[in-house]
């Protein structure tokens, strides 16, 4: 399993302990760090394939074994935490679907802009599944190291797609950080 239930449970415990304040933004970073941890695990799995440590078939089996943990229900005694955790889990599902595409070698030639445009159109027409897949294809491009355009126009609408783009942006950010010299990162952490 590339992402275990015990690993997720560690995050669940951190979230339970965290004091969340939406107004000040206090405590919200725990959800970002959870998503980042999931993305890093995904990138490490892809690296293991590239380094021939495991086969694509073995990697896909690990991904399938990890799916049920994202379908389990977790409840916190705080509605805000419940809502933020569900949003984070949705973004983790985007990354997981993107990881499947990346392992299978399914890579679209469509631009980020075109995929976003199609995803929004599909969601507006009630095709939530199709919209999800288009965003996952964007995320797969990001997992392959393609950079998200800085001028990507994201609509200011209450759409699932708009929330799911956070997963693509998080992958892009991690890729950018990985390009930075590791010694610089270590210096910043001290």
C-alpha positions as CSV (number, residue, x, y, z in Angstrom):
1,X,0.0,0.0,0.0
2,X,1.5,3.3,-1.0
3,X,-0.7,5.3,1.4
4,X,-1.7,3.4,4.5
5,X,-4.7,3.8,6.8
6,X,-2.3,4.3,9.7
7,X,-0.6,7.2,7.9
8,X,-3.9,8.8,7.3
9,X,-4.9,8.1,10.9
10,X,-1.8,10.1,12.1
11,X,-3.3,13.1,10.2
12,X,-6.7,12.5,11.6
13,X,-5.2,12.7,15.1
14,X,-3.4,15.9,14.2
15,X,-6.6,17.4,12.9
16,X,-8.4,16.5,16.1
17,X,-5.8,18.3,18.2
18,X,-5.6,21.4,15.9
19,X,-7.5,24.5,16.9
20,X,-9.3,25.8,13.7
21,X,-10.3,29.4,13.2
22,X,-11.6,30.2,9.8
23,X,-11.5,34.0,10.3
24,X,-7.8,34.1,11.2
25,X,-6.8,31.1,9.2
26,X,-5.4,29.5,12.3
27,X,-4.9,25.7,12.0
28,X,-5.9,25.4,8.4
29,X,-2.4,24.5,7.2
30,X,-2.9,21.0,8.7
31,X,-5.2,20.2,5.8
32,X,-2.7,21.6,3.2
33,X,0.0,19.5,4.8
34,X,-2.2,16.3,4.6
35,X,-2.7,16.9,0.9
36,X,1.0,17.6,0.4
37,X,1.9,14.4,2.2
38,X,-0.4,12.4,-0.1
39,X,1.1,14.1,-3.2
40,X,4.6,13.4,-2.1
41,X,3.7,9.7,-1.6
42,X,2.3,9.7,-5.1
43,X,5.4,11.3,-6.6
44,X,7.6,8.8,-4.7
45,X,5.5,6.0,-6.1
46,X,6.1,7.3,-9.7
47,X,9.8,7.7,-8.9
48,X,9.9,4.1,-7.8
49,X,8.5,3.1,-11.1
50,X,11.0,5.2,-13.0
51,X,13.8,3.8,-10.9
52,X,12.6,0.3,-11.7
53,X,12.1,-0.5,-8.0
54,X,8.6,-1.7,-8.8
55,X,6.6,-2.4,-12.0
56,X,3.6,-0.4,-13.2
57,X,1.4,-3.4,-12.4
58,X,2.7,-3.5,-8.8
59,X,2.2,0.2,-8.4
60,X,-1.3,0.1,-9.7
61,X,-2.1,-2.7,-7.2
62,X,-0.8,-0.5,-4.4
63,X,-3.0,2.4,-5.6
64,X,-6.0,0.1,-5.7
65,X,-5.3,-1.1,-2.1
66,X,-5.2,2.6,-0.9
67,X,-8.5,3.6,-2.5
68,X,-10.8,2.3,0.4
69,X,-9.2,4.7,2.9
70,X,-10.4,7.7,1.0
71,X,-13.9,6.2,1.0
72,X,-14.1,5.7,4.7
73,X,-16.1,8.1,6.8
74,X,-14.2,10.1,9.5
75,X,-16.0,12.4,11.9
76,X,-14.7,15.2,14.0
77,X,-16.6,16.9,16.7
78,X,-16.3,20.2,14.8
79,X,-18.4,20.8,11.7
80,X,-15.7,23.1,10.2
81,X,-13.1,20.3,10.5
82,X,-15.6,17.8,8.9
83,X,-16.1,20.1,6.0
84,X,-12.5,20.9,5.5
85,X,-11.5,17.2,5.8
86,X,-14.1,16.3,3.1
87,X,-12.7,19.0,0.8
88,X,-9.2,17.7,1.4
89,X,-10.3,14.1,0.7
90,X,-11.9,15.2,-2.6
91,X,-8.6,16.7,-3.6
92,X,-6.8,13.5,-2.5
93,X,-9.2,11.6,-4.8
94,X,-8.2,13.9,-7.7
95,X,-4.5,13.1,-7.0
96,X,-5.3,9.4,-6.8
97,X,-7.1,9.4,-10.1
98,X,-4.2,11.4,-11.6
99,X,-1.8,8.9,-10.2
100,X,-3.6,6.1,-12.0
101,X,-3.5,8.1,-15.3
102,X,0.2,8.7,-14.7
103,X,1.0,5.0,-14.0
104,X,-1.0,3.9,-17.0
105,X,0.9,6.4,-19.2
106,X,-2.3,8.1,-20.1
107,X,-1.2,11.6,-20.9
108,X,-3.3,14.1,-22.7
109,X,-2.0,16.6,-25.2
110,X,-4.7,19.1,-24.2
111,X,-3.5,22.2,-22.4
112,X,-4.4,23.0,-18.8
113,X,-6.6,25.8,-20.1
114,X,-8.5,23.5,-22.4
115,X,-9.0,20.8,-19.8
116,X,-10.2,23.4,-17.3
117,X,-12.6,24.9,-19.8
118,X,-14.0,21.4,-20.6
119,X,-14.3,20.5,-16.9
120,X,-16.3,23.7,-16.2
121,X,-18.5,23.1,-19.1
122,X,-19.2,19.5,-18.1
123,X,-20.0,20.5,-14.5
124,X,-22.4,23.2,-15.6
125,X,-24.1,20.5,-17.8
126,X,-24.4,18.1,-14.8
127,X,-21.5,15.8,-15.8
128,X,-19.7,15.9,-12.5
129,X,-17.8,12.6,-13.2
130,X,-16.5,14.0,-16.6
131,X,-15.5,17.2,-14.9
132,X,-13.6,15.3,-12.2
133,X,-11.8,13.3,-14.9
134,X,-10.7,16.4,-16.7
135,X,-9.3,17.9,-13.5
136,X,-7.6,14.6,-12.8
137,X,-6.0,14.8,-16.2
138,X,-4.7,18.2,-15.3
139,X,-3.3,16.8,-12.1
140,X,-1.7,13.9,-14.1
141,X,0.1,16.5,-16.3
142,X,1.3,18.1,-13.1
143,X,2.5,14.8,-11.7
144,X,4.5,14.3,-14.9
145,X,6.2,17.6,-14.1
146,X,4.3,20.0,-16.4
147,X,4.1,23.4,-14.9
148,X,0.7,25.0,-14.3
149,X,0.3,28.3,-16.3
150,X,0.6,31.3,-14.0
151,X,-2.2,33.0,-15.8
152,X,-4.7,30.2,-15.6
153,X,-8.1,31.8,-15.3
154,X,-10.2,30.1,-12.6
155,X,-13.8,31.3,-12.5
156,X,-15.1,32.8,-9.3
157,X,-18.0,30.4,-9.1
158,X,-19.2,27.8,-6.6
159,X,-18.2,24.8,-8.7
160,X,-16.6,21.5,-7.6
161,X,-14.0,22.1,-10.4
162,X,-12.8,25.3,-8.7
163,X,-12.1,23.3,-5.4
164,X,-10.5,20.4,-7.2
165,X,-8.0,22.8,-8.9
166,X,-6.4,23.1,-5.5
167,X,-5.0,19.6,-5.9
168,X,-3.4,20.5,-9.2
169,X,-2.0,23.7,-7.7
170,X,-0.6,21.8,-4.7
171,X,1.2,19.3,-7.1
172,X,2.6,22.3,-9.0
173,X,3.8,23.9,-5.9
174,X,5.5,20.7,-4.7
175,X,7.2,20.3,-8.0
176,X,8.5,23.8,-7.8
177,X,9.8,23.2,-4.3
178,X,11.5,20.0,-5.4
179,X,13.3,22.0,-8.1
180,X,14.9,24.2,-5.4
181,X,18.2,23.0,-4.2
182,X,17.7,20.7,-1.2
183,X,20.3,22.6,0.9
184,X,18.3,25.8,0.5
185,X,15.2,24.0,1.7
186,X,17.1,22.7,4.7
187,X,18.4,26.1,5.5
188,X,14.9,27.6,5.4
189,X,13.6,24.9,7.8
190,X,16.2,25.7,10.4
